Amino acid sequence: MTFTPFEIEFMKQADVGRLATIQPDGTPQNSPVGFTFNEQLGTIDIAGYQMSRSRKFRNLARNN
């Protein structure tokens, strides 16, 4: 996927993002996350406090 210049500028100015995942029971979970746009790779890199212990991490490990 390629981001438009408008989308890249929006991401650079945003303070927080949202990550939607699916919980084991099939319901959605929408969580705030820290993120940066990685211009070299063209990816959105997500970060957060103790991310590997979070429900969103477990949701993604189970159902990416």
mmCIF file of the N, C-alpha and C atoms, coordinates in Angstrom:
data_MODEL
# 
_entry.id   MODEL 
# 
loop_
_atom_site.group_PDB 
_atom_site.id 
_atom_site.type_symbol 
_atom_site.label_atom_id 
_atom_site.label_alt_id 
_atom_site.label_comp_id 
_atom_site.label_asym_id 
_atom_site.label_entity_id 
_atom_site.label_seq_id 
_atom_site.pdbx_PDB_ins_code 
_atom_site.Cartn_x 
_atom_site.Cartn_y 
_atom_site.Cartn_z 
_atom_site.occupancy 
_atom_site.B_iso_or_equiv 
_atom_site.pdbx_formal_charge 
_atom_site.auth_seq_id 
_atom_site.auth_comp_id 
_atom_site.auth_asym_id 
_atom_site.auth_atom_id 
_atom_site.pdbx_PDB_model_num 
ATOM 1   N N  . MET A 1 1  ? 0.846   -1.171  0.000  1.00 0.00 ? 1  MET A N  1 
ATOM 2   C CA . MET A 1 1  ? 0.000   0.000   0.000  1.00 0.00 ? 1  MET A CA 1 
ATOM 3   C C  . MET A 1 1  ? 0.896   1.240   0.000  1.00 0.00 ? 1  MET A C  1 
ATOM 4   N N  . THR A 1 2  ? 0.528   2.212   -0.783 1.00 0.00 ? 2  THR A N  1 
ATOM 5   C CA . THR A 1 2  ? 1.259   3.468   -0.838 1.00 0.00 ? 2  THR A CA 1 
ATOM 6   C C  . THR A 1 2  ? 0.382   4.567   -0.252 1.00 0.00 ? 2  THR A C  1 
ATOM 7   N N  . PHE A 1 3  ? 0.964   5.365   0.609  1.00 0.00 ? 3  PHE A N  1 
ATOM 8   C CA . PHE A 1 3  ? 0.236   6.466   1.215  1.00 0.00 ? 3  PHE A CA 1 
ATOM 9   C C  . PHE A 1 3  ? 0.389   7.722   0.378  1.00 0.00 ? 3  PHE A C  1 
ATOM 10  N N  . THR A 1 4  ? -0.656  8.530   0.345  1.00 0.00 ? 4  THR A N  1 
ATOM 11  C CA . THR A 1 4  ? -0.609  9.798   -0.378 1.00 0.00 ? 4  THR A CA 1 
ATOM 12  C C  . THR A 1 4  ? 0.152   10.820  0.469  1.00 0.00 ? 4  THR A C  1 
ATOM 13  N N  . PRO A 1 5  ? 0.652   11.896  -0.144 1.00 0.00 ? 5  PRO A N  1 
ATOM 14  C CA . PRO A 1 5  ? 1.301   12.950  0.642  1.00 0.00 ? 5  PRO A CA 1 
ATOM 15  C C  . PRO A 1 5  ? 0.381   13.508  1.730  1.00 0.00 ? 5  PRO A C  1 
ATOM 16  N N  . PHE A 1 6  ? -0.902  13.635  1.443  1.00 0.00 ? 6  PHE A N  1 
ATOM 17  C CA . PHE A 1 6  ? -1.859  14.124  2.439  1.00 0.00 ? 6  PHE A CA 1 
ATOM 18  C C  . PHE A 1 6  ? -1.921  13.177  3.637  1.00 0.00 ? 6  PHE A C  1 
ATOM 19  N N  . GLU A 1 7  ? -1.985  11.862  3.384  1.00 0.00 ? 7  GLU A N  1 
ATOM 20  C CA . GLU A 1 7  ? -2.047  10.876  4.462  1.00 0.00 ? 7  GLU A CA 1 
ATOM 21  C C  . GLU A 1 7  ? -0.770  10.885  5.300  1.00 0.00 ? 7  GLU A C  1 
ATOM 22  N N  . ILE A 1 8  ? 0.364   11.010  4.642  1.00 0.00 ? 8  ILE A N  1 
ATOM 23  C CA . ILE A 1 8  ? 1.648   11.050  5.359  1.00 0.00 ? 8  ILE A CA 1 
ATOM 24  C C  . ILE A 1 8  ? 1.715   12.280  6.252  1.00 0.00 ? 8  ILE A C  1 
ATOM 25  N N  . GLU A 1 9  ? 1.310   13.421  5.753  1.00 0.00 ? 9  GLU A N  1 
ATOM 26  C CA . GLU A 1 9  ? 1.316   14.647  6.552  1.00 0.00 ? 9  GLU A CA 1 
ATOM 27  C C  . GLU A 1 9  ? 0.379   14.519  7.747  1.00 0.00 ? 9  GLU A C  1 
ATOM 28  N N  . PHE A 1 10 ? -0.776  13.913  7.533  1.00 0.00 ? 10 PHE A N  1 
ATOM 29  C CA . PHE A 1 10 ? -1.725  13.684  8.618  1.00 0.00 ? 10 PHE A CA 1 
ATOM 30  C C  . PHE A 1 10 ? -1.089  12.825  9.711  1.00 0.00 ? 10 PHE A C  1 
ATOM 31  N N  . MET A 1 11 ? -0.429  11.735  9.314  1.00 0.00 ? 11 MET A N  1 
ATOM 32  C CA . MET A 1 11 ? 0.205   10.845  10.297 1.00 0.00 ? 11 MET A CA 1 
ATOM 33  C C  . MET A 1 11 ? 1.319   11.554  11.056 1.00 0.00 ? 11 MET A C  1 
ATOM 34  N N  . LYS A 1 12 ? 2.066   12.414  10.392 1.00 0.00 ? 12 LYS A N  1 
ATOM 35  C CA . LYS A 1 12 ? 3.156   13.132  11.053 1.00 0.00 ? 12 LYS A CA 1 
ATOM 36  C C  . LYS A 1 12 ? 2.642   14.104  12.108 1.00 0.00 ? 12 LYS A C  1 
ATOM 37  N N  . GLN A 1 13 ? 1.429   14.596  11.937 1.00 0.00 ? 13 GLN A N  1 
ATOM 38  C CA . GLN A 1 13 ? 0.870   15.573  12.873 1.00 0.00 ? 13 GLN A CA 1 
ATOM 39  C C  . GLN A 1 13 ? 0.035   14.936  13.981 1.00 0.00 ? 13 GLN A C  1 
ATOM 40  N N  . ALA A 1 14 ? -0.341  13.679  13.829 1.00 0.00 ? 14 ALA A N  1 
ATOM 41  C CA . ALA A 1 14 ? -1.209  13.024  14.809 1.00 0.00 ? 14 ALA A CA 1 
ATOM 42  C C  . ALA A 1 14 ? -0.448  12.687  16.089 1.00 0.00 ? 14 ALA A C  1 
ATOM 43  N N  . ASP A 1 15 ? -1.120  12.845  17.217 1.00 0.00 ? 15 ASP A N  1 
ATOM 44  C CA . ASP A 1 15 ? -0.528  12.534  18.518 1.00 0.00 ? 15 ASP A CA 1 
ATOM 45  C C  . ASP A 1 15 ? -0.733  11.078  18.922 1.00 0.00 ? 15 ASP A C  1 
ATOM 46  N N  . VAL A 1 16 ? -1.835  10.506  18.488 1.00 0.00 ? 16 VAL A N  1 
ATOM 47  C CA . VAL A 1 16 ? -2.180  9.144   18.876 1.00 0.00 ? 16 VAL A CA 1 
ATOM 48  C C  . VAL A 1 16 ? -2.933  8.485   17.716 1.00 0.00 ? 16 VAL A C  1 
ATOM 49  N N  . GLY A 1 17 ? -2.800  7.179   17.628 1.00 0.00 ? 17 GLY A N  1 
ATOM 50  C CA . GLY A 1 17 ? -3.529  6.428   16.614 1.00 0.00 ? 17 GLY A CA 1 
ATOM 51  C C  . GLY A 1 17 ? -4.470  5.452   17.281 1.00 0.00 ? 17 GLY A C  1 
ATOM 52  N N  . ARG A 1 18 ? -5.218  4.750   16.490 1.00 0.00 ? 18 ARG A N  1 
ATOM 53  C CA . ARG A 1 18 ? -6.132  3.726   16.983 1.00 0.00 ? 18 ARG A CA 1 
ATOM 54  C C  . ARG A 1 18 ? -5.851  2.431   16.244 1.00 0.00 ? 18 ARG A C  1 
ATOM 55  N N  . LEU A 1 19 ? -5.822  1.349   16.983 1.00 0.00 ? 19 LEU A N  1 
ATOM 56  C CA . LEU A 1 19 ? -5.600  0.025   16.409 1.00 0.00 ? 19 LEU A CA 1 
ATOM 57  C C  . LEU A 1 19 ? -6.819  -0.832  16.711 1.00 0.00 ? 19 LEU A C  1 
ATOM 58  N N  . ALA A 1 20 ? -7.484  -1.297  15.673 1.00 0.00 ? 20 ALA A N  1 
ATOM 59  C CA . ALA A 1 20 ? -8.647  -2.164  15.846 1.00 0.00 ? 20 ALA A CA 1 
ATOM 60  C C  . ALA A 1 20 ? -8.200  -3.616  15.691 1.00 0.00 ? 20 ALA A C  1 
ATOM 61  N N  . THR A 1 21 ? -8.559  -4.434  16.666 1.00 0.00 ? 21 THR A N  1 
ATOM 62  C CA . THR A 1 21 ? -8.266  -5.866  16.631 1.00 0.00 ? 21 THR A CA 1 
ATOM 63  C C  . THR A 1 21 ? -9.552  -6.629  16.946 1.00 0.00 ? 21 THR A C  1 
ATOM 64  N N  . ILE A 1 22 ? -9.491  -7.930  16.767 1.00 0.00 ? 22 ILE A N  1 
ATOM 65  C CA . ILE A 1 22 ? -10.643 -8.784  17.073 1.00 0.00 ? 22 ILE A CA 1 
ATOM 66  C C  . ILE A 1 22 ? -10.302 -9.631  18.301 1.00 0.00 ? 22 ILE A C  1 
ATOM 67  N N  . GLN A 1 23 ? -11.181 -9.565  19.300 1.00 0.00 ? 23 GLN A N  1 
ATOM 68  C CA . GLN A 1 23 ? -10.989 -10.331 20.527 1.00 0.00 ? 23 GLN A CA 1 
ATOM 69  C C  . GLN A 1 23 ? -11.357 -11.806 20.293 1.00 0.00 ? 23 GLN A C  1 
ATOM 70  N N  . PRO A 1 24 ? -10.934 -12.695 21.194 1.00 0.00 ? 24 PRO A N  1 
ATOM 71  C CA . PRO A 1 24 ? -11.232 -14.125 21.016 1.00 0.00 ? 24 PRO A CA 1 
ATOM 72  C C  . PRO A 1 24 ? -12.719 -14.436 20.841 1.00 0.00 ? 24 PRO A C  1 
ATOM 73  N N  . ASP A 1 25 ? -13.595 -13.619 21.419 1.00 0.00 ? 25 ASP A N  1 
ATOM 74  C CA . ASP A 1 25 ? -15.038 -13.877 21.280 1.00 0.00 ? 25 ASP A CA 1 
ATOM 75  C C  . ASP A 1 25 ? -15.618 -13.285 19.993 1.00 0.00 ? 25 ASP A C  1 
ATOM 76  N N  . GLY A 1 26 ? -14.751 -12.697 19.156 1.00 0.00 ? 26 GLY A N  1 
ATOM 77  C CA . GLY A 1 26 ? -15.186 -12.167 17.869 1.00 0.00 ? 26 GLY A CA 1 
ATOM 78  C C  . GLY A 1 26 ? -15.595 -10.706 17.874 1.00 0.00 ? 26 GLY A C  1 
ATOM 79  N N  . THR A 1 27 ? -15.594 -10.073 19.038 1.00 0.00 ? 27 THR A N  1 
ATOM 80  C CA . THR A 1 27 ? -15.969 -8.659  19.098 1.00 0.00 ? 27 THR A CA 1 
ATOM 81  C C  . THR A 1 27 ? -14.747 -7.778  18.839 1.00 0.00 ? 27 THR A C  1 
ATOM 82  N N  . PRO A 1 28 ? -14.958 -6.583  18.303 1.00 0.00 ? 28 PRO A N  1 
ATOM 83  C CA . PRO A 1 28 ? -13.833 -5.690  18.030 1.00 0.00 ? 28 PRO A CA 1 
ATOM 84  C C  . PRO A 1 28 ? -13.326 -4.999  19.300 1.00 0.00 ? 28 PRO A C  1 
ATOM 85  N N  . GLN A 1 29 ? -12.052 -4.689  19.289 1.00 0.00 ? 29 GLN A N  1 
ATOM 86  C CA . GLN A 1 29 ? -11.437 -3.877  20.344 1.00 0.00 ? 29 GLN A CA 1 
ATOM 87  C C  . GLN A 1 29 ? -10.702 -2.754  19.633 1.00 0.00 ? 29 GLN A C  1 
ATOM 88  N N  . ASN A 1 30 ? -10.953 -1.515  20.033 1.00 0.00 ? 30 ASN A N  1 
ATOM 89  C CA . ASN A 1 30 ? -10.326 -0.346  19.443 1.00 0.00 ? 30 ASN A CA 1 
ATOM 90  C C  . ASN A 1 30 ? -9.466  0.308   20.519 1.00 0.00 ? 30 ASN A C  1 
ATOM 91  N N  . SER A 1 31 ? -8.149  0.302   20.316 1.00 0.00 ? 31 SER A N  1 
ATOM 92  C CA . SER A 1 31 ? -7.219  0.739   21.358 1.00 0.00 ? 31 SER A CA 1 
ATOM 93  C C  . SER A 1 31 ? -6.364  1.905   20.889 1.00 0.00 ? 31 SER A C  1 
ATOM 94  N N  . PRO A 1 32 ? -6.073  2.850   21.791 1.00 0.00 ? 32 PRO A N  1 
ATOM 95  C CA . PRO A 1 32 ? -5.140  3.920   21.437 1.00 0.00 ? 32 PRO A CA 1 
ATOM 96  C C  . PRO A 1 32 ? -3.714  3.372   21.400 1.00 0.00 ? 32 PRO A C  1 
ATOM 97  N N  . VAL A 1 33 ? -2.927  3.854   20.453 1.00 0.00 ? 33 VAL A N  1 
ATOM 98  C CA . VAL A 1 33 ? -1.532  3.430   20.325 1.00 0.00 ? 33 VAL A CA 1 
ATOM 99  C C  . VAL A 1 33 ? -0.667  4.620   19.915 1.00 0.00 ? 33 VAL A C  1 
ATOM 100 N N  . GLY A 1 34 ? 0.594   4.554   20.306 1.00 0.00 ? 34 GLY A N  1 
ATOM 101 C CA . GLY A 1 34 ? 1.579   5.486   19.779 1.00 0.00 ? 34 GLY A CA 1 
ATOM 102 C C  . GLY A 1 34 ? 2.071   4.928   18.453 1.00 0.00 ? 34 GLY A C  1 
ATOM 103 N N  . PHE A 1 35 ? 2.385   5.800   17.509 1.00 0.00 ? 35 PHE A N  1 
ATOM 104 C CA . PHE A 1 35 ? 2.848   5.316   16.216 1.00 0.00 ? 35 PHE A CA 1 
ATOM 105 C C  . PHE A 1 35 ? 3.713   6.360   15.537 1.00 0.00 ? 35 PHE A C  1 
ATOM 106 N N  . THR A 1 36 ? 4.483   5.894   14.581 1.00 0.00 ? 36 THR A N  1 
ATOM 107 C CA . THR A 1 36 ? 5.249   6.780   13.705 1.00 0.00 ? 36 THR A CA 1 
ATOM 108 C C  . THR A 1 36 ? 5.155   6.216   12.292 1.00 0.00 ? 36 THR A C  1 
ATOM 109 N N  . PHE A 1 37 ? 5.281   7.099   11.326 1.00 0.00 ? 37 PHE A N  1 
ATOM 110 C CA . PHE A 1 37 ? 5.328   6.672   9.940  1.00 0.00 ? 37 PHE A CA 1 
ATOM 111 C C  . PHE A 1 37 ? 6.788   6.484   9.573  1.00 0.00 ? 37 PHE A C  1 
ATOM 112 N N  . ASN A 1 38 ? 7.154   5.281   9.171  1.00 0.00 ? 38 ASN A N  1 
ATOM 113 C CA . ASN A 1 38 ? 8.519   4.954   8.780  1.00 0.00 ? 38 ASN A CA 1 
ATOM 114 C C  . ASN A 1 38 ? 8.654   5.228   7.285  1.00 0.00 ? 38 ASN A C  1 
ATOM 115 N N  . GLU A 1 39 ? 9.260   6.369   6.946  1.00 0.00 ? 39 GLU A N  1 
ATOM 116 C CA . GLU A 1 39 ? 9.345   6.783   5.545  1.00 0.00 ? 39 GLU A CA 1 
ATOM 117 C C  . GLU A 1 39 ? 10.207  5.843   4.713  1.00 0.00 ? 39 GLU A C  1 
ATOM 118 N N  . GLN A 1 40 ? 11.244  5.274   5.303  1.00 0.00 ? 40 GLN A N  1 
ATOM 119 C CA . GLN A 1 40 ? 12.132  4.379   4.554  1.00 0.00 ? 40 GLN A CA 1 
ATOM 120 C C  . GLN A 1 40 ? 11.415  3.108   4.117  1.00 0.00 ? 40 GLN A C  1 
ATOM 121 N N  . LEU A 1 41 ? 10.587  2.558   4.996  1.00 0.00 ? 41 LEU A N  1 
ATOM 122 C CA . LEU A 1 41 ? 9.885   1.311   4.686  1.00 0.00 ? 41 LEU A CA 1 
ATOM 123 C C  . LEU A 1 41 ? 8.462   1.532   4.183  1.00 0.00 ? 41 LEU A C  1 
ATOM 124 N N  . GLY A 1 42 ? 7.932   2.740   4.388  1.00 0.00 ? 42 GLY A N  1 
ATOM 125 C CA . GLY A 1 42 ? 6.550   3.008   4.010  1.00 0.00 ? 42 GLY A CA 1 
ATOM 126 C C  . GLY A 1 42 ? 5.553   2.301   4.913  1.00 0.00 ? 42 GLY A C  1 
ATOM 127 N N  . THR A 1 43 ? 5.944   2.105   6.191  1.00 0.00 ? 43 THR A N  1 
ATOM 128 C CA . THR A 1 43 ? 5.097   1.383   7.145  1.00 0.00 ? 43 THR A CA 1 
ATOM 129 C C  . THR A 1 43 ? 4.682   2.292   8.298  1.00 0.00 ? 43 THR A C  1 
ATOM 130 N N  . ILE A 1 44 ? 3.673   1.869   9.000  1.00 0.00 ? 44 ILE A N  1 
ATOM 131 C CA . ILE A 1 44 ? 3.262   2.529   10.238 1.00 0.00 ? 44 ILE A CA 1 
ATOM 132 C C  . ILE A 1 44 ? 3.783   1.659   11.365 1.00 0.00 ? 44 ILE A C  1 
ATOM 133 N N  . ASP A 1 45 ? 4.689   2.212   12.175 1.00 0.00 ? 45 ASP A N  1 
ATOM 134 C CA . ASP A 1 45 ? 5.291   1.474   13.286 1.00 0.00 ? 45 ASP A CA 1 
ATOM 135 C C  . ASP A 1 45 ? 4.537   1.821   14.568 1.00 0.00 ? 45 ASP A C  1 
ATOM 136 N N  . ILE A 1 46 ? 3.997   0.804   15.215 1.00 0.00 ? 46 ILE A N  1 
ATOM 137 C CA . ILE A 1 46 ? 3.181   0.982   16.414 1.00 0.00 ? 46 ILE A CA 1 
ATOM 138 C C  . ILE A 1 46 ? 4.013   0.686   17.653 1.00 0.00 ? 46 ILE A C  1 
ATOM 139 N N  . ALA A 1 47 ? 3.818   1.506   18.685 1.00 0.00 ? 47 ALA A N  1 
ATOM 140 C CA . ALA A 1 47 ? 4.544   1.327   19.937 1.00 0.00 ? 47 ALA A CA 1 
ATOM 141 C C  . ALA A 1 47 ? 3.581   1.564   21.104 1.00 0.00 ? 47 ALA A C  1 
ATOM 142 N N  . GLY A 1 48 ? 3.998   1.133   22.259 1.00 0.00 ? 48 GLY A N  1 
ATOM 143 C CA . GLY A 1 48 ? 3.186   1.357   23.441 1.00 0.00 ? 48 GLY A CA 1 
ATOM 144 C C  . GLY A 1 48 ? 3.861   0.778   24.670 1.00 0.00 ? 48 GLY A C  1 
ATOM 145 N N  . TYR A 1 49 ? 3.419   1.234   25.813 1.00 0.00 ? 49 TYR A N  1 
ATOM 146 C CA . TYR A 1 49 ? 3.965   0.785   27.089 1.00 0.00 ? 49 TYR A CA 1 
ATOM 147 C C  . TYR A 1 49 ? 3.624   -0.684  27.296 1.00 0.00 ? 49 TYR A C  1 
ATOM 148 N N  . GLN A 1 50 ? 4.633   -1.506  27.505 1.00 0.00 ? 50 GLN A N  1 
ATOM 149 C CA . GLN A 1 50 ? 4.479   -2.947  27.737 1.00 0.00 ? 50 GLN A CA 1 
ATOM 150 C C  . GLN A 1 50 ? 3.551   -3.583  26.695 1.00 0.00 ? 50 GLN A C  1 
ATOM 151 N N  . MET A 1 51 ? 3.795   -3.239  25.425 1.00 0.00 ? 51 MET A N  1 
ATOM 152 C CA . MET A 1 51 ? 2.946   -3.707  24.329 1.00 0.00 ? 51 MET A CA 1 
ATOM 153 C C  . MET A 1 51 ? 2.789   -5.229  24.321 1.00 0.00 ? 51 MET A C  1 
ATOM 154 N N  . SER A 1 52 ? 3.870   -5.949  24.590 1.00 0.00 ? 52 SER A N  1 
ATOM 155 C CA . SER A 1 52 ? 3.797   -7.413  24.522 1.00 0.00 ? 52 SER A CA 1 
ATOM 156 C C  . SER A 1 52 ? 2.917   -8.020  25.616 1.00 0.00 ? 52 SER A C  1 
ATOM 157 N N  . ARG A 1 53 ? 2.512   -7.231  26.588 1.00 0.00 ? 53 ARG A N  1 
ATOM 158 C CA . ARG A 1 53 ? 1.629   -7.719  27.653 1.00 0.00 ? 53 ARG A CA 1 
ATOM 159 C C  . ARG A 1 53 ? 0.181   -7.272  27.454 1.00 0.00 ? 53 ARG A C  1 
ATOM 160 N N  . SER A 1 54 ? -0.070  -6.551  26.371 1.00 0.00 ? 54 SER A N  1 
ATOM 161 C CA . SER A 1 54 ? -1.383  -5.947  26.172 1.00 0.00 ? 54 SER A CA 1 
ATOM 162 C C  . SER A 1 54 ? -2.368  -6.898  25.492 1.00 0.00 ? 54 SER A C  1 
ATOM 163 N N  . ARG A 1 55 ? -3.637  -6.602  25.664 1.00 0.00 ? 55 ARG A N  1 
ATOM 164 C CA . ARG A 1 55 ? -4.687  -7.387  25.006 1.00 0.00 ? 55 ARG A CA 1 
ATOM 165 C C  . ARG A 1 55 ? -4.590  -7.240  23.494 1.00 0.00 ? 55 ARG A C  1 
ATOM 166 N N  . LYS A 1 56 ? -4.288  -6.034  23.008 1.00 0.00 ? 56 LYS A N  1 
ATOM 167 C CA . LYS A 1 56 ? -4.190  -5.832  21.555 1.00 0.00 ? 56 LYS A CA 1 
ATOM 168 C C  . LYS A 1 56 ? -3.087  -6.705  20.959 1.00 0.00 ? 56 LYS A C  1 
ATOM 169 N N  . PHE A 1 57 ? -1.987  -6.876  21.681 1.00 0.00 ? 57 PHE A N  1 
ATOM 170 C CA . PHE A 1 57 ? -0.899  -7.732  21.206 1.00 0.00 ? 57 PHE A CA 1 
ATOM 171 C C  . PHE A 1 57 ? -1.364  -9.188  21.152 1.00 0.00 ? 57 PHE A C  1 
ATOM 172 N N  . ARG A 1 58 ? -2.023  -9.621  22.204 1.00 0.00 ? 58 ARG A N  1 
ATOM 173 C CA . ARG A 1 58 ? -2.543  -11.004 22.230 1.00 0.00 ? 58 ARG A CA 1 
ATOM 174 C C  . ARG A 1 58 ? -3.582  -11.227 21.129 1.00 0.00 ? 58 ARG A C  1 
ATOM 175 N N  . ASN A 1 59 ? -4.428  -10.228 20.900 1.00 0.00 ? 59 ASN A N  1 
ATOM 176 C CA . ASN A 1 59 ? -5.423  -10.339 19.822 1.00 0.00 ? 59 ASN A CA 1 
ATOM 177 C C  . ASN A 1 59 ? -4.731  -10.514 18.472 1.00 0.00 ? 59 ASN A C  1 
ATOM 178 N N  . LEU A 1 60 ? -3.699  -9.723  18.228 1.00 0.00 ? 60 LEU A N  1 
ATOM 179 C CA . LEU A 1 60 ? -2.989  -9.826  16.947 1.00 0.00 ? 60 LEU A CA 1 
ATOM 180 C C  . LEU A 1 60 ? -2.219  -11.147 16.821 1.00 0.00 ? 60 LEU A C  1 
ATOM 181 N N  . ALA A 1 61 ? -1.665  -11.624 17.925 1.00 0.00 ? 61 ALA A N  1 
ATOM 182 C CA . ALA A 1 61 ? -0.954  -12.896 17.885 1.00 0.00 ? 61 ALA A CA 1 
ATOM 183 C C  . ALA A 1 61 ? -1.907  -14.038 17.551 1.00 0.00 ? 61 ALA A C  1 
ATOM 184 N N  . ARG A 1 62 ? -3.128  -13.908 17.982 1.00 0.00 ? 62 ARG A N  1 
ATOM 185 C CA . ARG A 1 62 ? -4.130  -14.951 17.749 1.00 0.00 ? 62 ARG A CA 1 
ATOM 186 C C  . ARG A 1 62 ? -4.793  -14.819 16.381 1.00 0.00 ? 62 ARG A C  1 
ATOM 187 N N  . ASN A 1 63 ? -5.032  -13.580 15.945 1.00 0.00 ? 63 ASN A N  1 
ATOM 188 C CA . ASN A 1 63 ? -5.774  -13.336 14.698 1.00 0.00 ? 63 ASN A CA 1 
ATOM 189 C C  . ASN A 1 63 ? -5.226  -12.087 14.028 1.00 0.00 ? 63 ASN A C  1 
ATOM 190 N N  . ASN A 1 64 ? -4.209  -12.265 13.173 1.00 0.00 ? 64 ASN A N  1 
ATOM 191 C CA . ASN A 1 64 ? -3.602  -11.080 12.564 1.00 0.00 ? 64 ASN A CA 1 
ATOM 192 C C  . ASN A 1 64 ? -4.431  -10.558 11.421 1.00 0.00 ? 64 ASN A C  1 
# 
